[in-house]
Amino acid sequence: MKKVGTYFIGHENVRIAFRPGNGGEFYLSPKDKGCALIVIGWEQNDWNTLVGVLLHEAIEFKLARQGNRFDPSPITTTSNASYMFMMTHEQMEDMASAVGPFLADCLPTVAKVWKTVKKP
């Protein structure tokens, strides 16, 4: 894993790191017991896709922390496809006002680090 940095989403520190592969995920309570962690695959097809993956993970992270992510199945699964998101307009504003500044702060460094790890 390649560390990018630590940034705020709302009032919480969140680390960003790259790993081989595509897609992304987040950890509310990482195994290393550090602050929350968003991990992005560095083998995305292009910069726009990478930003989309980071945006997706940041939004989902914030909605999970706000209590707006639900799994309607009574059986816990490992499939992310079962999650639902429900929120009021104010909760959507809270999410957007946290994720926007997060992206503005982290994207310059994310771009620099991505250039050092991506393979042509």
C-alpha positions in Angstrom: 0.0 0.0 0.0 1.2 3.5 -0.8 0.1 6.2 1.7 -1.2 9.5 0.2 -2.1 11.5 3.3 -4.6 12.3 6.0 -7.5 14.7 5.4 -10.8 15.8 7.0 -14.2 14.6 6.0 -16.4 16.8 8.1 -15.0 16.7 11.5 -13.1 13.4 11.2 -9.6 12.5 10.0 -9.5 10.0 7.1 -6.4 8.6 5.5 -6.1 7.9 1.8 -3.9 5.1 0.4 -3.4 3.4 -2.9 -3.2 -0.4 -3.5 -2.8 -2.5 -6.6 -5.9 -3.2 -8.6 -9.1 -1.3 -9.4 -12.1 -0.1 -7.3 -11.9 1.1 -3.7 -13.1 0.6 -0.2 -13.1 2.2 3.1 -12.5 1.1 6.7 -14.2 2.8 9.6 -12.0 1.0 12.1 -8.8 -0.2 10.3 -6.8 -3.1 11.6 -3.9 -0.8 12.4 -6.2 1.0 14.8 -5.4 4.4 13.1 -8.1 6.8 11.9 -10.5 5.8 9.2 -9.0 4.8 5.8 -10.0 5.0 2.2 -8.1 2.7 -0.1 -8.1 3.2 -3.9 -6.8 0.9 -6.6 -4.0 2.6 -8.5 -4.8 0.7 -11.7 -7.9 2.7 -12.7 -8.2 3.2 -16.4 -7.7 7.0 -16.2 -7.7 10.0 -13.9 -11.5 10.6 -14.3 -12.3 7.0 -13.2 -9.9 7.3 -10.2 -11.6 10.5 -9.1 -15.0 8.9 -9.5 -13.9 5.9 -7.3 -12.6 8.3 -4.6 -15.8 10.4 -4.7 -17.9 7.2 -4.4 -15.9 6.0 -1.4 -15.9 9.4 0.3 -19.7 9.8 -0.1 -20.4 6.3 1.1 -18.0 6.7 4.0 -19.7 10.0 5.1 -23.2 8.5 4.7 -22.2 5.4 6.8 -20.8 7.7 9.5 -24.0 9.8 9.5 -26.2 6.6 9.8 -27.7 6.9 6.3 -26.4 3.5 5.0 -28.6 0.5 5.5 -28.5 -3.2 4.7 -32.2 -4.2 4.3 -31.4 -7.9 4.4 -31.7 -9.6 7.7 -28.7 -11.7 6.8 -25.3 -10.0 6.8 -23.7 -10.5 3.4 -20.4 -9.5 2.0 -22.1 -8.0 -1.1 -22.0 -4.2 -1.3 -24.9 -4.3 -3.7 -27.4 -4.7 -0.9 -26.7 -1.3 0.7 -29.4 1.3 0.5 -28.9 5.0 1.3 -31.7 7.1 2.8 -31.4 10.7 3.9 -33.1 14.0 4.3 -32.1 17.0 2.3 -30.3 18.4 5.3 -28.3 15.2 5.7 -27.4 15.3 2.0 -26.2 18.8 2.5 -24.1 17.7 5.5 -22.5 15.0 3.3 -21.9 17.3 0.3 -20.4 20.1 2.5 -18.0 17.5 4.0 -17.0 15.6 0.8 -16.5 18.7 -1.3 -13.7 20.3 0.8 -12.2 16.8 1.3 -11.8 16.4 -2.5 -10.5 19.9 -2.9 -7.9 19.3 -0.3 -6.7 15.8 -1.3 -6.9 15.7 -5.1 -3.6 17.6 -5.8 -1.7 15.1 -3.6 -3.7 12.2 -4.9 -2.7 13.2 -8.5 1.0 13.4 -7.6 1.1 10.1 -5.8 -0.9 8.3 -8.5 1.6 9.4 -11.1 4.4 7.7 -9.0 2.6 4.3 -8.6 0.5 3.8 -11.8 2.0 1.7 -14.6 1.8 3.0 -18.2 
